[in-house]
Amino acid sequence: MIIGTAGHIDHGKTSLVKALTGIDADRLPEEKARGITIDLGFAYVPDGAGKTVGFVDVPGHEKFVHTMVAGAAGMDHALLVVAADDGVMPQTIEALNHAQAADVPIVVAVNKVDKEDSNPAKVRQQLTEYNLIAEEYGGDTIFVDVSAKSGKGIN
């Protein structure tokens, strides 16, 4: 199974992949220096049933949307990461639209729930109230509150 990350820059896609797999998908020196994902990153982890789950970590910055779309090829699921302290942002909507166009099931990880100003309920409300999670996804969408930093909701 291949799971592709999706979401706005700085919402913690790469940190979440690392918390889930133990692998830092940012490998380029420029990514390390700038603290942003520029190219596709890959991480794999056994699923406990003798198979492997692969993660494709994509950039969230609007300048790298072409790379993000390239990473969407072959995804079985999308992991939309939205920061609980920021909420829905422009690249959140773009990433969600791409995932829906690819017709892949979406899991929403509301990340950074450990931050003092986090509001996971507001994120869920934004995604459903403004019809960002389309009806065909709305009933099946799983929302998970997590903190890649503290590990809350990861295990």
Protein Blocks (a to p, Z undefined) as FASTA:
>chain_A
ZZddeddehiopmmmmmmmnopafblbfklmmnopafbdcdddddehlopacddddddfb
fklmmmmmmmmgopabdcddddfklopafklmmmmmmmmmnopacddddehklpmkbcfk
lmmmmmmmnomagfklmmmpccddddfknopokZZ
